[in-house]
Amino acid sequence: MLNAGGVTVSYFEWLKNIAHSQLGRLNKGWQRKTNEVLMEVLGIEVPPGSHLKEGPNEKQIVYTALKEAISTAIRDVFAKSLEYNCSMRIAGYRMAIERIAKCYEDAGIF
């Protein structure tokens, strides 16, 4: 589990390289405009250059995505460990094997 964060962030980097763009670049303008309209409606004055007005930077996007990925994985493994009354380690192995079996099945190998 200690290396899971590094592996997950490497995956995000790989996705970014495939798309040949920075994370969040595609929706950054839309996010900025949405934030500006929302702050105007609420009457909030935000200084220029504030991250509230500009939207998240790449580092914030990666940290948020990593937190979500790891949290979801932990919840799934914990639920599987309760379902089969086993340790989280065994539950993680079981989930991995089930996912591999599903991929093989979908590919018509089984």
N, C-alpha and C positions, 0 to 999 in steps of 0.2 A: 504494500500500500504506500510505502514511502516514496516510490518512484512514480506513482500514478499521476501526480500533478505534472511532472516533467514530461511524461509520455503524452498526456492530454494536451498540454500546451504545444508540444511538437506537432501533434495532429492539427491543432488550430493553425499553426504556421504553414503546414503542408497545404491545408485548404486555401489559405491566403495566397500561397505561391501558385496554386493551380489557377486561381481566378485572376492572377496578376494584378491584384489590387490590395489596398490596405483594408484591414477589418474596419467596418463601419463607414468607409468612404461613400458607399452607395446611398446610405440613408442619412448621412450627416447633415446635408442641407435641409432635408425634410424635418429632421429632428430639431435643428436650430429654429426653423420657421415655426414649428409647433410650440416650442418653448417660448418664443417671443410672443406669440398670440396668447398663450396661456398666462404669461406674466402680465401682459397688457390688460387682459380681462380681470385679473386679480388685483391689478394696481400695484404690482411689485416692481420696484426700481432696482435693476441689477447693473453693476458697473460693467463697462465694455471689457471684453476678454474673459469674463467670468465663465467657468465651466458650466454654470447653470444655463447660460445663454447659448453657449457654443455646443453643448451636448458632450457626451463622454469622449475621452481620448482612447487610443488603441489599448493602452495598458489597462484602463478601467473596463473596457469591453472584454479583454482576455480574462481578467480576474473574476468578472461577473460570470462569464461562461464557464470558467474552471470551477467556481464555487457551485454552480448549478449542476454541472456534470458529476462532480464528486458527491454532492448531496443526494442526487438521484440514485447514483450507484450504491451508496451506503444504505439508503432506504430500501432499494430492491433486494440487496443481499440480506439485510436484516429481516425483511418479510419472508424471504425464502428460508432463512434459518429457522424462523418460527414455524413456517409451514411444514418443514421436514424434521423439526426438532433436532437440529444439528448445529455445529459451530458455524460462525460466519465464514471461516476459511473453507470449510466443506461446502457451504452454500454457494460461495463464490466460484469454486471449482465446478459445482453442479450447473450453475448458470452458464459458465463458459462452455461446458460440454454441450448443454442444451442448445446454445446459440450456434455452435459449430455444426451440430447435427441438423439444425434447421437450415443452415446454408447449404449443406450437402443435399438435403431433401429438396430444397428449392431448385438446386442445380440438376436434379434427377439422378444423383449418384446412388441414393439408396433405393 
